[in-house]
Amino acid sequence: MFGSFSSVARLTQRSTCCFSAGYHHTSQQPPRIIEHPVDTTVARHDPATLNCHASGEPEPSITWYKDGATLRMAQDARSHRVVLPAGNLFFLRVAQSRKETDAGVYWCEAANALGKARSRNATLTVAGRSMPYYRYSQQTNTLIEYRKL
């Protein structure tokens, strides 16, 4: 809220004194999640976004979690994962390998000086071609390729 007020005080019958001031008041609000991330399926190496928008005053900061742990962001500018200024988690390319996978359960937390708010869980599923395996057929003397669907 914005505004001003003034007051006049009569000290004696002959003299008056005036006081005038302006004020600015902002209503502080604890964080509230207004857009929750949703379950998403994406192909390996494709981009993906998990949304998280929060309201609050002062403006809340957003922290992302994956499978129960704080999601660590690489300091490398070439990292495949980044939190955008609005709070969304953006994957340049979704990873799925033996060493690293982006598949999992994610949620965001909005926090400011008045408290915290947690979003609903969202599962990121990485769909991709399964690795083939081969089987030797003695009957035909050939290798047969199989893929798990």
KATA-V404396 format. One record per pair of residues at least 12 apart in sequence whose ideal C-beta (glycine too) atoms are under 7 Angstrom apart, sorted by the first residue. I is the first residue (numbers start at 1). J is the second residue. D is the distance in whole Angstrom. If there is no record, write none. Layout:
BEGIN
i=I j=J d=D
i=I j=J d=D
END
This chain:
BEGIN
i=1 j=25 d=5
i=2 j=24 d=6
i=3 j=23 d=6
i=4 j=21 d=7
i=4 j=22 d=5
i=5 j=21 d=7
i=6 j=19 d=7
i=6 j=20 d=4
i=7 j=19 d=5
i=26 j=57 d=6
i=27 j=57 d=7
i=28 j=57 d=5
i=28 j=114 d=6
i=29 j=55 d=7
i=29 j=56 d=5
i=29 j=57 d=5
i=29 j=114 d=7
i=30 j=56 d=6
i=30 j=112 d=7
i=30 j=114 d=4
i=30 j=115 d=4
i=31 j=54 d=5
i=31 j=56 d=4
i=31 j=60 d=4
i=31 j=110 d=4
i=31 j=111 d=6
i=31 j=112 d=5
i=31 j=115 d=6
i=31 j=116 d=6
i=31 j=117 d=4
i=32 j=54 d=6
i=32 j=55 d=5
i=32 j=56 d=6
i=32 j=117 d=6
i=33 j=54 d=5
i=33 j=110 d=6
i=33 j=117 d=5
i=33 j=119 d=5
i=34 j=53 d=5
i=34 j=54 d=6
i=34 j=55 d=5
i=35 j=51 d=5
i=35 j=52 d=7
i=35 j=53 d=4
i=36 j=119 d=5
i=36 j=120 d=5
i=37 j=50 d=4
i=37 j=51 d=6
i=37 j=52 d=6
i=37 j=106 d=6
i=37 j=107 d=7
i=37 j=108 d=6
i=37 j=119 d=6
i=37 j=122 d=4
i=38 j=122 d=5
i=39 j=122 d=5
i=39 j=123 d=5
i=40 j=122 d=7
i=40 j=124 d=5
i=41 j=125 d=4
i=41 j=127 d=5
i=42 j=94 d=5
i=42 j=126 d=6
i=42 j=127 d=7
i=43 j=127 d=5
i=43 j=128 d=6
i=44 j=94 d=6
i=44 j=96 d=4
i=44 j=126 d=5
i=44 j=128 d=4
i=45 j=93 d=5
i=45 j=94 d=7
i=46 j=93 d=7
i=46 j=94 d=6
i=47 j=91 d=6
i=47 j=92 d=6
i=47 j=93 d=6
i=48 j=91 d=4
i=48 j=94 d=5
i=48 j=124 d=7
i=49 j=88 d=5
i=49 j=89 d=7
i=49 j=90 d=5
i=50 j=88 d=7
i=50 j=89 d=4
i=50 j=106 d=6
i=50 j=122 d=6
i=50 j=124 d=7
i=51 j=88 d=5
i=52 j=87 d=5
i=52 j=88 d=6
i=52 j=89 d=7
i=52 j=108 d=4
i=52 j=119 d=6
i=53 j=86 d=6
i=53 j=87 d=6
i=54 j=87 d=6
i=54 j=110 d=3
i=54 j=117 d=6
i=56 j=110 d=6
i=56 j=112 d=5
i=58 j=112 d=5
i=58 j=113 d=6
i=59 j=112 d=7
i=60 j=110 d=4
i=60 j=111 d=6
i=60 j=112 d=4
i=61 j=111 d=6
i=62 j=83 d=6
i=62 j=87 d=4
i=62 j=108 d=5
i=62 j=110 d=6
i=63 j=108 d=7
i=63 j=109 d=5
i=63 j=111 d=7
i=64 j=83 d=6
i=64 j=89 d=5
i=64 j=106 d=6
i=64 j=108 d=5
i=65 j=106 d=7
i=65 j=107 d=5
i=65 j=109 d=7
i=66 j=104 d=5
i=66 j=106 d=5
i=67 j=104 d=5
i=67 j=105 d=6
i=80 j=92 d=5
i=80 j=93 d=5
i=80 j=95 d=6
i=87 j=108 d=7
i=89 j=106 d=7
i=94 j=126 d=5
i=96 j=126 d=4
i=96 j=128 d=6
i=101 j=126 d=7
i=102 j=124 d=6
i=102 j=126 d=6
i=103 j=124 d=6
i=103 j=125 d=6
i=103 j=126 d=4
i=104 j=124 d=6
i=105 j=121 d=5
i=105 j=123 d=5
i=106 j=122 d=5
i=106 j=124 d=6
i=107 j=119 d=5
i=107 j=120 d=7
i=107 j=121 d=5
i=107 j=122 d=7
i=130 j=147 d=5
i=130 j=148 d=4
i=132 j=145 d=5
i=132 j=146 d=7
i=132 j=147 d=5
i=133 j=146 d=6
END
